[in-house]
Every structure is written in structure tokens, then in C-alpha cells.
Amino acid sequence: MKRIVPLLSAFLLLFAGCASAGGEASYNQISQEEAKSMMDTQDVLILDVREQDEYDSGHIPGAVLLPVGTIDEESAAAVIPEKDSTVLVYCRSGNRSKTAAAALAKLGYTQIYEFGGITTWPYDIE
């Protein structure tokens, strides 16, 4: 047993080192309450990744539209010029926002926060 613990510890350290060495881009998942708090207290960009007709039918005040299917280096840079901008991402139900958040992280954006969908948003919509 005394030999297993150090071996297990070494394996876990090696595995953790390999996982972080890959540098896989990631984003943060937060609650809608946390997103609302950030909107109220910080300089954030609210990103709606639905389609134009969905956005037109109602969106979070101040949200900017960037449909998930159009996200690439050029379109993202047009909407989010600074890679360290704090970006809060949402869609209708939370599926497309996860895809969009991952795409933005992969493009090098570092402060991406995904908070689900507008269907469960309990705050104002315009």
C-alpha cells in the first residue's frame, strides 16, 4: 500500500500536467444570476448567438448579435476587437451558446462566460 500511494500521486501529477500542457481553450459556465450581476457591475459585452429573426423577436438589453454559424476570426474580431474583453454568451436554450463560447475560446478569447438561454432568463428583454 505504501508503494501505491506515491505511484498514484505521480500518475495523477503526470496526467494533470498533460491535460494542461495541451493548452485547450476553455470558457466559463455561469448562472443567469451571475451573468446579470456582471452586467450590472462590470463592463461586459453581451453576445446573442441566435439567428436574426430570433434576436428581433426579443433579446437581452444591450446584446449584440453574432449568430453561432457565422463565428470565425473575422466576424468575431468585428464584434469583439479585444481578445481579453469580458463576453457573456447566450442563445435560446443554452446549446448554441456552448458551441459559440467554445469557438470563441478556440479563437483566443480569454474571458468568455456562457450563461444558457433566453427562454429561462428571468430579467428584462427588449
Number of C-alpha atoms within 10 A of each C-alpha: 5 6 7 9 10 11 11 11 11 12 12 12 12 11 12 11 11 11 11 10 9 8 9 9 16 18 20 15 17 13 12 19 13 13 21 16 11 14 15 10 8 10 11 17 18 20 27 28 28 24 16 12 8 14 20 11 9 12 22 17 11 14 19 17 19 21 19 20 12 13 16 13 13 11 13 18 14 10 13 18 12 13 17 12 15 19 23 26 28 30 27 20 15 17 12 22 26 23 14 28 29 20 20 26 19 16 16 16 24 19 18 25 26 26 25 24 21 20 10 11 18 10 11 9 13 11
